[in-house]
Amino acid sequence: MTPADTLRFALRAAAGYPLRTALMILAMSIGVAAVVILTALGDGARRYVVNEFSSLGSNLVIVLPGRSDTGGLGLGGLFTSTPRDLTIRDAEALRRAPSVQRVAPMTVGNSEIAYGGRLREVVVVGTTAAYLDIRRMGTSVGRFLPPGDAERASPVAVLGAALQDELFGTEPAVGRMIRVGDRRLRVVGVLEKSGQGLGMNNDELVIVPVATAQAMFDTNTLFRVLVEARGRDAIASAQRQVEDLMRQRHDGELDITVITQDAVLGTFDRILGALTFAVAGIAAISLAVAGILVMNVMLVAVTQRTGEIGLLKALGATARNIRLAFLMEAALLSLAGALVGFALGHLGAWGLRLAFPVLPAWPPDWAVYAGIGTALGTGILFGVMPARRAARLDPVQALAKR
């Protein structure tokens, strides 16, 4: 039998039993689709987290009150409460570090904003003029917070783009007086649209001077301090200098946690990357189950086609020809299932992106290739036993059962 004869034999065998063929393709396609969808979900979550932290700015060092061994630095570690607080003067002292370019202290809280009879709950961020440059944000109208003494409580505010539309509509917001909590503030600017960032919608923020926010929330502590290093090569030295300065200011005790943006990104990237591999492995189990189904169905096919095999041997087909014919059939069915699963997987990933627009649920290339390759390899591997059984049949006995 020539390779063309072997291929035609496998195609006719698959077409001769359409229900059996369809079930085998379906079983294999479900496994491949599961690999594609689950890896798209895992890799999408990884990219989402990485993008969220990347949107904070570049060359960033984050100073948190408390030590990670006391307050914890898991996903909730960014919001830990500690016995020693950060203050505006602590933040101002960090400007002295040679590797530090900008410093932006932050105080965050919830309050009500009111204008023209409209009232709603908002997130208020207290910070300084450096925040705009550190976060790589901009204003669409007006200006940002005025530079100057961070301890001065100026009665000004900058609104997010969505908040301006909701409160003022088509009217200009700059220059208007609004009430935030128990404070009357003048709007001096409106931020450009930027969307979500670390769980906060920047388009719905009210940004005020840090001293104003502390007076509003009756506190003298900071939520965190954003520090921008002078360059990517200066991040490590900036971290050391920040720790040394805080140790000097806090009586020789390092009671803060300093994390770098790269460290956070690397940690989340490794964790979510490992999770993606794990869910891919779990999904691949279904491919093994599909391979077992291929083997069982092909064993039944050998029994059903005993006479056909005997006739082929009587006409001169060798045991090797018979093995190749059955392995070709298993490979074709596996390949067809893999391609159908590939299409279904991308359809499922598209559904995920449609249901969760913020999640970039695109399957990684390695998962697609691994899914298709594993499906093909599994089908051929589990097709070996039926092929060997068919090849060992005695032609005389096989023809007698015809």
ABEGO torsion letter per residue (X at the ends): XBAAAAAAAAAAAAAABAAAAAAAAAAAAAAAAAAAAAAAAAAAAAAAAAAAAAAAEBGBBBBBBEBAAAAEABAAAAABBBABBBBAAAAAAAAABAABABBBBBBBBBBBBBBGGBBBBBBBBBBBAAAAAAAGBBBABEBBBBBEBAABBBBBBBBBAAAAAAAAEABBABGBBBBBEABBBBBABBBBBAEBBGGBBAAABBBBBAAAAAAAAGBABBABBBBBBABAAAAAAAAAAAAAAAAAAAGGBBABBBBBAAAAAAAAAAAAAAAAAAAAAAAAAAAAAAAAAAAAAAAAAAAAAAAAAAAAAAAGBBAAAAAAAAAAAAAAAAAAAAAAAAAAAAAAAAAAAAABAABBBBBBAAAAAAAAAAAAAAAAAAAAAAAAAAAABBAAAAAAAX
